[in-house]
Amino acid sequence: SAGQRCSALRLLYVPHDAADSLIEGLKGALAVQVVGDPADPRTDIGPVIDAEARALLETHLKRLEGDAKIIARAAVPADAKGHVFAPTIAEVPTADYLEREVFGPVLHVVRYHPKDLKTVAGKLAARGYGLTLGVHSRIEAFAEEVTRLVPAGNVYINRGVTGAVVGVQPFGGEGLS
């Protein structure tokens, strides 16, 4: 879906202590992604939907390059057709950095201190969007706390976040979602 699915992961919170190793893993995963023609079975990430979507992503990228930290960008073949945007991983200081939802292959990483979980989660919840929340942890109490602090219509614990089956599983959001 090139990050254009409504429940695509756009914002990833990572504890400071685990951030560097997780980011290295993300960079490695991005490096092996194949960007190109979605009709080719080897392709992992295709183009975005139209020129307007790509232009919004390019504008967002310029902002990221100016005052955030680009962690990695995928390679795009020179002969790529369509509105291809190079998948990007960027580190941003807080969720408040994002002025709107970014529909495209851009992952925003936010580091946080576990002692600040309630404050960080409160700021995220205050943004007013709550379609999908994913929590990955071996600690059940942590997953329960995050679920309590950040309202979302769909909560996934220790699994992918884009898995709701239309017409089979409930799907809806909280607040502005």
N, CA, C and O of each residue as an XYZ file, in Angstrom:
708
protein
N       0.815     -1.210      0.000
C       0.000      0.000      0.000
C       0.851      1.263      0.000
O       0.316      2.370      0.057
N       2.172      1.109     -0.063
C       3.097      2.257     -0.063
C       2.787      3.224      1.079
O       2.925      4.438      0.932
N       2.362      2.666      2.226
C       2.090      3.508      3.386
C       0.821      4.321      3.283
O       0.605      5.232      4.081
N      -0.033      4.007      2.304
C      -1.239      4.801      2.080
C      -2.478      4.177      2.704
O      -3.565      4.751      2.639
N      -2.323      3.031      3.295
C      -3.444      2.389      3.975
C      -3.725      3.155      5.265
O      -2.792      3.612      5.926
N      -4.965      3.298      5.621
C      -5.319      4.118      6.778
C      -4.667      3.637      8.064
O      -4.411      4.445      8.957
N      -4.395      2.365      8.181
C      -3.792      1.846      9.402
C      -2.293      1.593      9.257
O      -1.700      0.933     10.111
N      -1.674      2.099      8.206
C      -0.233      1.910      8.032
C       0.536      2.570      9.172
O       0.129      3.613      9.684
N       1.630      1.964      9.556
C       2.445      2.514     10.637
C       3.119      3.792     10.149
O       3.883      3.773      9.184
N       2.827      4.906     10.827
C       3.409      6.202     10.475
C       4.306      6.730     11.568
O       5.248      7.479     11.309
N       4.007      6.331     12.803
C       4.685      6.899     13.958
C       5.077      5.753     14.884
O       4.221      5.007     15.360
N       6.368      5.621     15.133
C       6.892      4.529     15.944
C       7.603      5.099     17.159
O       8.604      5.803     17.023
N       7.091      4.801     18.341
C       7.722      5.213     19.594
C       8.642      4.090     20.057
O       8.248      2.925     20.108
N       9.875      4.461     20.393
C      10.854      3.477     20.822
C      11.562      3.996     22.063
O      12.007      5.143     22.082
N      11.677      3.157     23.118
C      12.424      3.593     24.302
C      13.871      3.914     23.926
O      14.468      3.223     23.100
N      14.431      4.956     24.528
C      15.806      5.378     24.229
C      16.789      4.216     24.244
O      17.625      4.102     23.347
N      16.697      3.352     25.252
C      17.674      2.271     25.399
C      17.651      1.280     24.238
O      18.676      0.667     23.940
N      16.527      1.113     23.590
C      16.404      0.156     22.497
C      16.460      0.815     21.123
O      16.515      0.117     20.111
N      16.447      2.133     21.069
C      16.283      2.838     19.797
C      17.399      2.565     18.792
O      17.117      2.260     17.633
N      18.643      2.667     19.205
C      19.736      2.515     18.236
C      19.718      1.150     17.563
O      19.867      1.061     16.344
N      19.539      0.083     18.341
C      19.550     -1.252     17.733
C      18.310     -1.469     16.869
O      18.399     -2.099     15.815
N      17.167     -0.963     17.294
C      15.967     -1.107     16.484
C      16.100     -0.327     15.174
O      15.716     -0.818     14.112
N      16.637      0.872     15.253
C      16.826      1.687     14.047
C      17.777      0.994     13.076
O      17.547      1.024     11.867
N      18.825      0.381     13.575
C      19.740     -0.367     12.691
C      18.997     -1.485     11.979
O      19.209     -1.715     10.788
N      18.120     -2.186     12.707
C      17.317     -3.237     12.088
C      16.371     -2.689     11.031
O      16.199     -3.297      9.974
N      15.762     -1.549     11.307
C      14.871     -0.917     10.333
C      15.635     -0.514      9.070
O      15.153     -0.693      7.951
N      16.839      0.033      9.273
C      17.658      0.429      8.119
C      17.984     -0.791      7.258
O      17.928     -0.725      6.031
N      18.322     -1.896      7.905
C      18.617     -3.121      7.166
C      17.407     -3.639      6.414
O      17.522     -4.070      5.267
N      16.249     -3.598      7.053
C      15.019     -4.044      6.397
C      14.676     -3.160      5.202
O      14.252     -3.657      4.158
N      14.859     -1.858      5.356
C      14.569     -0.941      4.258
C      15.524     -1.167      3.088
O      15.125     -1.062      1.928
N      16.766     -1.473      3.389
C      17.776     -1.656      2.338
C      17.447     -2.811      1.392
O      17.901     -2.813      0.248
N      16.675     -3.779      1.845
C      16.366     -4.923      0.978
C      14.993     -4.817      0.324
O      14.600     -5.704     -0.435
N      14.259     -3.743      0.608
C      12.953     -3.553     -0.022
C      13.140     -3.196     -1.496
O      14.022     -2.415     -1.852
N      12.309     -3.771     -2.329
C      12.346     -3.476     -3.757
C      11.227     -2.490     -4.065
O      10.052     -2.765     -3.821
N      11.608     -1.348     -4.599
C      10.659     -0.297     -4.956
C      10.477     -0.345     -6.459
O      11.458     -0.420     -7.198
N       9.224     -0.304     -6.928
C       9.029     -0.328     -8.370
C       7.602     -0.618     -8.779
O       6.646     -0.163     -8.151
N       7.483     -1.387     -9.850
C       6.207     -1.693    -10.483
C       5.425     -2.698     -9.631
O       5.910     -3.804     -9.393
N       4.236     -2.337     -9.173
C       3.472     -3.252     -8.330
C       2.998     -4.510     -9.070
O       2.584     -5.478     -8.433
N       3.055     -4.505    -10.398
C       2.687     -5.698    -11.163
C       3.807     -6.736    -11.142
O       3.579     -7.900    -11.473
N       5.003     -6.327    -10.759
C       6.146     -7.235    -10.670
C       6.119     -7.898     -9.297
O       6.158     -7.202     -8.283
N       6.054     -9.224     -9.243
C       5.968     -9.902     -7.950
C       7.168     -9.657     -7.020
O       7.069     -9.886     -5.815
N       8.281     -9.200     -7.564
C       9.462     -8.913     -6.728
C       9.331     -7.586     -5.988
O      10.082     -7.318     -5.049
N       8.387     -6.763     -6.405
C       8.230     -5.435     -5.822
C       7.581     -5.504     -4.443
O       6.562     -6.167     -4.248
N       8.194     -4.802     -3.493
C       7.636     -4.683     -2.144
C       6.819     -3.406     -1.993
O       5.780     -3.410     -1.334
N       7.282     -2.312     -2.599
C       6.644     -1.005     -2.429
C       6.478     -0.352     -3.796
O       7.453     -0.134     -4.515
N       5.245     -0.046     -4.142
C       4.951      0.574     -5.428
C       4.783      2.073     -5.298
O       5.123      2.653     -4.267
N       4.260      2.705     -6.340
C       4.077      4.162     -6.332
C       2.940      4.586     -5.422
O       2.100      3.778     -5.028
N       2.930      5.870     -5.097
C       1.786      6.429     -4.383
C       0.693      6.711     -5.404
O       0.922      6.609     -6.609
N      -0.486      7.062     -4.928
C      -1.677      7.055     -5.767
C      -1.683      8.073     -6.906
O      -2.195      7.780     -7.986
N      -1.120      9.273     -6.682
C      -1.161     10.274     -7.745
C      -0.097     11.350     -7.527
O       0.625     11.337     -6.530
N      -0.018     12.274     -8.474
C       0.996     13.340     -8.418
C       0.807     14.229     -7.194
O       1.787     14.680     -6.601
N      -0.424     14.481     -6.815
C      -0.685     15.319     -5.646
C      -0.143     14.653     -4.367
O       0.456     15.316     -3.519
N      -0.362     13.348     -4.244
C       0.142     12.620     -3.072
C       1.674     12.666     -3.033
O       2.273     12.864     -1.976
N       2.291     12.481     -4.189
C       3.753     12.533     -4.232
C       4.253     13.937     -3.891
O       5.236     14.074     -3.162
N       3.608     14.967     -4.396
C       4.020     16.345     -4.108
C       3.925     16.639     -2.608
O       4.805     17.296     -2.052
N       2.874     16.161     -1.954
C       2.752     16.342     -0.501
C       3.892     15.640      0.231
O       4.434     16.169      1.202
N       4.249     14.454     -0.237
C       5.355     13.715      0.372
C       6.689     14.428      0.151
O       7.525     14.477      1.054
N       6.888     14.975     -1.037
C       8.131     15.707     -1.324
C       8.239     16.948     -0.439
O       9.319     17.264      0.060
N       7.130     17.646     -0.245
C       7.123     18.812      0.640
C       7.445     18.391      2.069
O       8.215     19.056      2.762
N       6.854     17.284      2.504
C       7.118     16.774      3.851
C       8.592     16.369      3.987
O       9.214     16.622      5.019
N       9.139     15.747      2.957
C      10.547     15.343      2.981
C      11.465     16.551      3.145
O      12.432     16.497      3.904
N      11.167     17.635      2.439
C      11.986     18.852      2.584
C      11.969     19.346      4.031
O      12.992     19.777      4.562
N      10.813     19.278      4.651
C      10.717     19.679      6.062
C      11.539     18.740      6.935
O      12.261     19.191      7.824
N      11.435     17.439      6.686
C      12.218     16.467      7.451
C      13.714     16.729      7.280
O      14.470     16.688      8.250
N      14.134     16.996      6.056
C      15.559     17.254      5.798
C      16.033     18.516      6.507
O      17.203     18.625      6.876
N      15.129     19.464      6.696
C      15.498     20.727      7.309
C      15.586     20.692      8.819
O      16.498     21.278      9.403
N      14.638     20.001      9.467
C      14.647     20.085     10.921
C      14.334     18.776     11.637
O      13.920     18.792     12.797
N      14.523     17.670     10.980
C      14.437     16.353     11.613
C      15.694     15.590     11.206
O      16.656     16.197     10.733
N      15.701     14.302     11.378
C      16.881     13.509     11.018
C      16.449     12.374     10.088
O      15.701     11.484     10.491
N      16.924     12.414      8.852
C      16.659     11.321      7.919
C      17.565     10.162      8.330
O      18.787     10.301      8.365
N      16.966      9.044      8.635
C      17.723      7.865      9.045
C      18.113      7.044      7.827
O      19.254      6.595      7.719
N      17.170      6.845      6.908
C      17.442      6.043      5.717
C      16.382      6.312      4.659
O      15.247      6.679      4.965
N      16.787      6.117      3.395
C      15.849      6.175      2.263
C      16.141      4.993      1.369
O      17.300      4.623      1.180
N      15.116      4.408      0.827
C      15.287      3.266     -0.066
C      15.747      3.734     -1.439
O      15.553      4.885     -1.828
N      16.348      2.826     -2.142
C      16.756      3.100     -3.522
C      15.535      2.987     -4.433
O      14.692      2.109     -4.253
N      15.454      3.878     -5.403
C      14.387      3.841     -6.401
C      15.042      3.657     -7.753
O      15.944      4.415     -8.109
N      14.601      2.656     -8.520
C      15.192      2.440     -9.839
C      15.028      3.670    -10.739
O      14.001      4.348    -10.694
N      16.025      3.942    -11.538
C      15.993      5.102    -12.434
C      14.830      5.018    -13.414
O      14.310      6.047    -13.846
N      14.418      3.809    -13.767
C      13.340      3.645    -14.744
C      11.966      3.440    -14.079
O      11.029      2.972    -14.726
N      11.851      3.785    -12.810
C      10.585      3.602    -12.097
C       9.482      4.414    -12.760
O       9.667      5.576    -13.121
N       8.342      3.775    -12.906
C       7.194      4.434    -13.530
C       6.164      4.771    -12.458
O       6.104      4.118    -11.416
N       5.373      5.770    -12.716
C       4.335      6.165    -11.775
C       4.865      7.185    -10.790
O       5.932      7.767    -10.985
N       4.120      7.386     -9.756
C       4.427      8.411     -8.757
C       5.201      7.783     -7.606
O       4.717      7.717     -6.475
N       6.400      7.329     -7.911
C       7.218      6.628     -6.924
C       7.886      7.625     -5.988
O       8.473      8.616     -6.421
N       7.783      7.341     -4.703
C       8.433      8.133     -3.666
C       9.323      7.181     -2.885
O       8.869      6.128     -2.437
N      10.586      7.546     -2.720
C      11.523      6.670     -2.017
C      11.101      6.491     -0.563
O      11.029      7.473      0.176
N      10.824      5.273     -0.139
C      10.482      5.032      1.257
C      11.556      5.596      2.184
O      12.753      5.461      1.932
N      11.097      6.231      3.261
C      11.974      7.006      4.126
C      11.708      6.690      5.590
O      10.562      6.507      6.001
N      12.783      6.630      6.369
C      12.685      6.537      7.821
C      13.317      7.808      8.366
O      14.448      8.146      8.017
N      12.581      8.514      9.229
C      13.081      9.766      9.788
C      12.817      9.785     11.291
O      11.803      9.277     11.770
N      13.748     10.379     12.013
C      13.555     10.553     13.447
C      13.052     11.965     13.699
O      13.658     12.942     13.259
N      11.939     12.061     14.410
C      11.351     13.350     14.753
C      11.340     13.483     16.278
O      11.332     12.479     16.990
N      11.338     14.726     16.779
C      11.441     14.904     18.232
C      10.204     14.464     19.007
O      10.331     13.902     20.094
N       9.022     14.707     18.475
C       7.767     14.328     19.136
C       6.702     14.119     18.071
O       6.891     14.476     16.908
N       5.594     13.543     18.477
C       4.471     13.378     17.543
C       3.925     14.731     17.099
O       3.354     14.852     16.015
N       4.105     15.744     17.940
C       3.624     17.089     17.597
C       4.325     17.653     16.368
O       3.835     18.602     15.755
N       5.459     17.079     16.006
C       6.176     17.509     14.808
C       5.288     17.340     13.575
O       5.327     18.154     12.653
N       4.485     16.271     13.573
C       3.620     16.003     12.429
C       2.416     16.928     12.487
O       1.660     16.924     13.459
N       2.248     17.711     11.447
C       1.143     18.664     11.386
C      -0.124     18.041     10.818
O      -1.217     18.583     10.989
N       0.019     16.913     10.149
C      -1.112     16.213      9.547
C      -0.707     14.758      9.370
O       0.452     14.400      9.579
N      -1.658     13.922      8.987
C      -1.333     12.531      8.702
C      -0.537     12.489      7.395
O      -0.859     13.195      6.439
N       0.481     11.672      7.367
C       1.323     11.537      6.184
C       1.000     10.191      5.537
O       1.328      9.137      6.081
N       0.355     10.236      4.372
C      -0.022      9.016      3.676
C       1.025      8.688      2.624
O       1.003      9.236      1.522
N       1.921      7.812      2.963
C       2.973      7.405      2.050
C       4.011      6.612      2.806
O       3.886      6.413      4.015
N       5.035      6.155      2.109
C       6.040      5.292      2.730
C       7.059      6.073      3.567
O       8.246      6.117      3.245
N       6.569      6.682      4.641
C       7.437      7.433      5.549
C       7.152      6.945      6.971
O       6.016      6.989      7.441
N       8.199      6.485      7.639
C       8.084      6.068      9.033
C       8.777      7.106      9.893
O       9.953      7.411      9.698
N       8.033      7.644     10.844
C       8.559      8.646     11.774
C       8.862      7.947     13.087
O       7.980      7.319     13.672
N      10.093      8.046     13.553
C      10.520      7.402     14.790
C      10.662      8.470     15.870
O      11.265      9.520     15.649
N      10.095      8.182     17.044
C      10.191      9.080     18.193
C      10.794      8.287     19.347
O      10.269      7.242     19.731
N      11.898      8.787     19.897
C      12.490      8.167     21.094
C      11.798      8.740     22.324
O      11.406      9.907     22.353
N      11.658      7.893     23.335
C      11.078      8.384     24.580
C      11.738      7.679     25.765
O      12.323      6.605     25.622
N      11.633      8.298     26.916
C      12.102      7.692     28.160
C      10.921      6.970     28.800
O       9.858      7.568     28.961
N      11.081      5.702     29.167
C       9.967      4.969     29.779
C       9.348      5.670     30.987
O       8.148      5.537     31.227
N      10.141      6.406     31.744
C       9.587      7.129     32.904
C       8.596      8.203     32.463
O       7.777      8.654     33.264
N       8.662      8.618     31.196
C       7.773      9.656     30.665
C       6.590      9.077     29.890
O       5.909      9.805     29.167
N       6.344      7.780     30.034
C       5.312      7.129     29.239
C       3.958      7.830     29.340
O       3.315      8.071     28.318
N       3.521      8.155     30.535
C       2.199      8.778     30.690
C       2.125     10.122     29.972
O       1.112     10.434     29.345
N       3.175     10.910     30.057
C       3.205     12.215     29.386
C       3.217     12.038     27.868
O       2.459     12.694     27.153
N       4.079     11.153     27.388
C       4.194     10.901     25.945
C       2.873     10.359     25.397
O       2.383     10.823     24.367
N       2.306      9.382     26.086
C       1.044      8.798     25.640
C      -0.082      9.830     25.685
O      -0.944      9.849     24.807
N      -0.075     10.682     26.701
C      -1.091     11.725     26.806
C      -1.032     12.694     25.644
O      -2.065     13.099     25.112
N       0.189     13.071     25.245
C       0.347     13.974     24.094
C      -0.143     13.304     22.810
O      -0.776     13.944     21.971
N       0.154     12.018     22.666
C      -0.305     11.298     21.481
C      -1.833     11.230     21.469
O      -2.460     11.494     20.443
N      -2.418     10.884     22.589
C      -3.877     10.797     22.677
C      -4.529     12.151     22.418
O      -5.603     12.216     21.819
N      -3.894     13.223     22.859
C      -4.445     14.569     22.704
C      -4.482     15.027     21.246
O      -5.192     15.977     20.919
N      -3.740     14.374     20.383
C      -3.768     14.741     18.960
C      -5.138     14.475     18.359
O      -5.495     15.066     17.340
N      -5.912     13.586     18.985
C      -7.282     13.376     18.551
C      -7.498     12.265     17.547
O      -8.643     11.983     17.191
N      -6.438     11.621     17.077
C      -6.586     10.523     16.118
C      -6.456      9.206     16.862
O      -5.615      9.068     17.750
N      -7.285      8.244     16.502
C      -7.207      6.976     17.183
C      -7.777      5.846     16.365
O      -8.707      5.172     16.807
N      -7.238      5.621     15.177
C      -7.724      4.513     14.363
C      -7.078      3.209     14.804
O      -7.770      2.257     15.166
N      -5.748      3.169     14.773
C      -5.036      1.925     15.044
C      -3.875      2.179     15.981
O      -3.144      3.159     15.836
N      -3.713      1.292     16.939
C      -2.596      1.335     17.876
C      -1.970     -0.042     17.905
O      -2.667     -1.048     18.039
N      -0.663     -0.085     17.780
C       0.064     -1.347     17.911
C       1.029     -1.245     19.070
O       1.707     -0.230     19.228
N       1.098     -2.288     19.883
C       2.009     -2.328     21.013
C       2.810     -3.618     20.919
O       2.249     -4.704     20.775
N       4.130     -3.484     21.002
C       4.997     -4.666     21.001
C       5.769     -4.689     22.301
O       6.579     -3.803     22.573
N       5.514     -5.703     23.098
C       6.169     -5.828     24.393
C       5.973     -7.233     24.930
O       4.959     -7.881     24.672
N       6.971     -7.691     25.687
C       6.811     -8.971     26.381
C       6.126     -8.774     27.731
O       5.798     -9.743     28.416
N       5.913     -7.524     28.103
C       5.342     -7.203     29.416
C       3.864     -6.862     29.244
O       3.516     -5.812     28.705
N       3.015     -7.749     29.704
C       1.574     -7.573     29.538
C       1.067     -6.294     30.198
O       0.208     -5.609     29.643
N       1.591     -5.969     31.375
C       1.144     -4.764     32.079
C       1.468     -3.504     31.270
O       0.698     -2.544     31.295
N       2.589     -3.496     30.558
C       2.943     -2.353     29.718
C       1.928     -2.206     28.583
O       1.432     -1.109     28.328
N       1.627     -3.300     27.911
C       0.653     -3.255     26.813
C      -0.705     -2.768     27.312
O      -1.370     -1.979     26.641
N      -1.109     -3.232     28.473
C      -2.382     -2.798     29.037
C      -2.363     -1.307     29.373
O      -3.353     -0.608     29.156
N      -1.239     -0.820     29.901
C      -1.147      0.599     30.252
C      -1.209      1.482     29.004
O      -1.927      2.481     28.982
N      -0.460      1.113     27.971
C      -0.483      1.894     26.731
C      -1.888      1.891     26.141
O      -2.375      2.927     25.686
N      -2.533      0.746     26.148
C      -3.894      0.638     25.622
C      -4.854      1.533     26.396
O      -5.763      2.124     25.812
N      -4.658      1.632     27.690
C      -5.505      2.484     28.525
C      -5.227      3.966     28.265
O      -6.149      4.782     28.276
N      -3.950      4.317     28.031
C      -3.555      5.719     27.879
C      -3.820      6.294     26.488
O      -4.012      7.501     26.342
N      -3.829      5.442     25.474
C      -3.979      5.914     24.087
C      -5.215      5.244     23.474
O      -5.137      4.101     23.025
N      -6.337      5.938     23.453
C      -7.559      5.351     22.893
C      -7.421      5.121     21.390
O      -6.930      5.976     20.653
N      -7.864      3.952     20.963
C      -7.840      3.631     19.530
C      -8.960      2.646     19.241
O      -9.324      1.828     20.085
N      -9.487      2.737     18.054
C     -10.559      1.835     17.653
C     -10.084      0.409     17.468
O     -10.835     -0.536     17.711
N      -8.841      0.247     17.037
C      -8.261     -1.072     16.795
C      -6.919     -1.136     17.498
O      -6.031     -0.327     17.230
N      -6.772     -2.087     18.389
C      -5.522     -2.246     19.122
C      -4.959     -3.624     18.816
O      -5.633     -4.641     18.978
N      -3.716     -3.636     18.373
C      -3.031     -4.884     18.058
C      -1.832     -5.014     18.982
O      -1.019     -4.095     19.083
N      -1.721     -6.143     19.648
C      -0.608     -6.371     20.555
C       0.240     -7.503     19.993
O      -0.231     -8.618     19.769
N       1.521     -7.168     19.773
C       2.512     -8.128     19.270
C       2.127     -8.756     17.935
O       2.267     -9.963     17.737
N       1.640     -7.915     17.023
C       1.322     -8.365     15.661
C       1.264     -7.148     14.749
O       1.327     -6.013     15.221
N       1.146     -7.375     13.464
C       1.050     -6.287     12.506
C      -0.210     -5.460     12.732
O      -1.182     -5.948     13.309
N      -0.194     -4.214     12.278
C      -1.320     -3.310     12.528
C      -2.253     -3.148     11.335
O      -3.255     -2.441     11.441
N      -1.960     -3.772     10.218
C      -2.811     -3.582      9.041
C      -3.570     -4.859      8.708
O      -3.724     -5.204      7.537
N      -4.037     -5.553      9.720
C      -4.607     -6.860      9.478
C      -6.100     -7.017      9.588
O      -6.586     -8.140      9.448
N      -6.858     -5.978      9.828
C      -8.310     -6.139      9.957
C      -8.901     -6.629      8.640
O      -8.592     -6.095      7.574
N      -9.738     -7.631      8.720
C     -10.379     -8.185      7.537
C     -11.746     -7.511      7.385
O     -12.623     -7.660      8.235
N     -11.907     -6.774      6.293
C     -13.133     -6.026      6.046
C     -14.327     -6.979      6.016
O     -14.297     -8.018      5.355
N     -15.370     -6.606      6.740
C     -16.583     -7.406      6.767
C     -16.537     -8.569      7.749
O     -17.544     -9.246      7.958
N     -15.372     -8.806      8.353
C     -15.224     -9.916      9.292
C     -14.902     -9.400     10.689
O     -15.463     -9.867     11.680
N     -13.995     -8.434     10.756
C     -13.583     -7.873     12.036
C     -14.061     -6.430     12.121
O     -14.123     -5.728     11.111
N     -14.397     -5.991     13.331
C     -14.785     -4.587     13.485
C     -13.621     -3.676     13.133
O     -12.463     -4.000     13.397
N     -13.938     -2.540     12.538
C     -12.885     -1.599     12.166
C     -13.442     -0.195     12.227
O     -14.368      0.151     11.493
N     -12.880      0.605     13.098
C     -13.317      1.989     13.239
C     -12.413      2.671     14.225
O     -11.661      2.013     14.943
N     -12.476      3.976     14.269
C     -11.535      4.708     15.089
C     -12.167      5.487     16.216
O     -13.367      5.403     16.476
N     -11.321      6.243     16.870
C     -11.700      7.132     17.959
C     -11.421      8.560     17.506
O     -10.582      8.780     16.633
N     -12.108      9.517     18.084
C     -11.823     10.923     17.827
C     -11.948     11.301     16.368
O     -13.004     11.117     15.762
N     -10.874     11.832     15.798
C     -10.888     12.326     14.420
C     -10.721     11.218     13.380
O     -10.779     11.487     12.180
N     -10.519     10.002     13.817
C     -10.327      8.880     12.868
C     -11.649      8.197     12.576
O     -11.690      7.237     11.806
